[in-house]
Amino acid sequence: MHSSARRIIVLSLILVLAGTLQGLAQNADFATVDNPYQGEVPFTLGKPSSPMVEIAGIRWSTIRLIPSTTALESGRRIRTVVEVTLENTMRSRAKVLIVLLFEDGDGNGLDRVELKPITVGGGKKKIFKQKIKVQSDVLGAAAKLYLFAEVK
């Protein structure tokens, strides 16, 4: 074999291996968990939390709660957008049910919010947004989110 042919073959192998390793690295970022999933993530209002779990073919990378105001006056219910990033690795559609449990720094429950079911198309990655209302005292005191998710 000529040296130019060898170079082409070696270069092709390197590119194939690099693509394979990159794909494996992306999969390694997600922990495969049971369906339904239950787990806890740190929480900071307005900033994304990263569950990084794969539940029955659905990859859940981020959740973020964005309040309509930064003035958290005690006793007020604050309109808040819940932003969830999901990717469906399967061909068929899936419905995802998500429940958020707000916890303080000691793990004491503050509030529970059930989101409307989210439908994720087969092979799609999407950011879903839902509006909820949460007591300002809960938003101010929450340090963790205990997450429950079920894929149907």
C-alpha positions in Angstrom: 0.0 0.0 0.0 1.2 3.5 -0.8 1.9 5.9 2.1 -0.9 8.2 0.9 -3.4 5.4 1.0 -2.2 4.5 4.5 -2.6 8.1 5.6 -6.2 8.2 4.3 -7.1 4.9 6.1 -5.4 6.0 9.4 -7.1 9.5 9.2 -10.5 7.8 8.5 -10.1 5.5 11.5 -9.1 8.4 13.7 -12.2 10.4 12.6 -14.5 7.4 13.2 -13.0 6.7 16.7 -13.3 10.4 17.6 -17.0 10.5 16.6 -17.6 7.3 18.6 -15.8 8.6 21.7 -17.7 11.9 21.5 -21.0 10.0 21.4 -20.0 7.9 24.3 -19.0 11.0 26.3 -22.4 12.6 25.7 -24.2 9.5 26.9 -21.9 9.3 29.9 -23.2 12.6 31.2 -26.6 11.1 31.9 -27.2 8.7 34.7 -29.8 6.0 33.7 -32.4 5.8 36.5 -35.6 3.9 37.2 -39.0 5.0 35.9 -40.5 6.7 37.9 -37.5 8.8 38.9 -37.1 10.5 42.3 -34.1 12.7 43.0 -32.8 15.9 44.5 -31.0 18.8 42.9 -29.6 22.0 44.3 -31.8 25.0 43.6 -31.1 28.7 43.0 -34.0 30.8 41.8 -33.5 31.9 38.2 -30.5 29.6 37.5 -30.7 26.1 35.9 -30.4 23.0 38.0 -29.1 19.9 36.2 -30.8 16.5 37.0 -28.7 14.9 34.1 -30.8 11.7 34.2 -32.2 9.4 31.5 -35.6 8.0 32.4 -37.0 5.3 30.0 -35.3 7.0 27.0 -36.0 10.6 28.1 -33.0 12.7 28.9 -33.6 15.4 31.4 -30.8 17.9 31.4 -32.1 21.1 33.1 -34.8 22.7 35.1 -35.0 26.4 35.8 -37.6 28.5 37.6 -37.9 32.1 36.5 -40.0 34.4 38.7 -41.9 37.3 37.1 -40.4 39.6 39.7 -37.3 39.7 41.9 -39.3 41.4 44.7 -40.3 38.4 46.8 -42.8 40.1 49.2 -43.9 37.8 52.0 -47.3 36.2 51.5 -47.6 36.9 47.7 -48.0 34.3 45.1 -45.5 34.9 42.4 -46.1 33.9 38.7 -43.1 31.7 37.8 -42.1 30.1 34.6 -40.7 26.5 34.9 -38.3 25.8 32.0 -37.5 22.1 31.5 -35.1 20.7 28.9 -35.9 17.2 27.7 -34.7 15.0 24.9 -36.5 11.9 23.6 -34.0 9.3 22.4 -36.8 6.9 21.3 -38.7 6.9 18.0 -42.2 7.2 19.6 -43.7 10.1 21.5 -43.5 10.0 25.3 -45.5 11.8 28.0 -43.6 13.0 31.0 -45.2 13.8 34.3 -43.2 16.0 36.6 -43.7 17.0 40.3 -41.6 19.5 42.1 -41.1 19.5 45.8 -39.5 22.6 47.2 -37.2 22.0 50.2 -35.2 24.2 52.5 -31.5 23.6 53.3 -32.4 21.0 55.9 -34.6 19.0 53.5 -37.9 20.1 55.0 -40.7 20.2 52.5 -42.0 23.7 51.7 -44.4 23.2 48.8 -45.4 20.7 46.1 -46.2 21.7 42.5 -47.4 19.2 39.8 -46.7 20.3 36.2 -49.1 19.6 33.3 -48.0 16.5 31.4 -45.3 17.2 28.8 -45.3 15.4 25.5 -41.9 14.9 23.8 -41.8 13.9 20.2 -39.7 10.9 19.1 -36.0 11.9 18.5 -36.7 15.5 19.6 -34.9 17.8 22.1 -36.9 20.7 23.4 -37.2 23.3 26.1 -40.7 23.3 27.6 -42.1 26.2 29.5 -45.0 26.2 31.9 -46.4 29.0 34.1 -47.1 28.3 37.8 -47.8 30.3 40.9 -45.6 29.8 44.0 -45.6 31.6 47.4 -42.8 34.1 47.5 -41.8 32.7 51.0 -41.3 29.3 49.4 -39.2 30.7 46.5 -37.0 32.6 48.9 -36.5 29.7 51.4 -36.0 26.9 48.8 -32.5 25.5 48.6 -33.3 22.2 46.9 -35.8 20.7 44.5 -36.9 17.1 45.1 -38.0 15.9 41.7 -40.4 13.2 40.7 -40.8 12.3 37.0 -42.6 9.5 35.3 -42.4 8.6 31.6 -45.4 7.1 30.0 
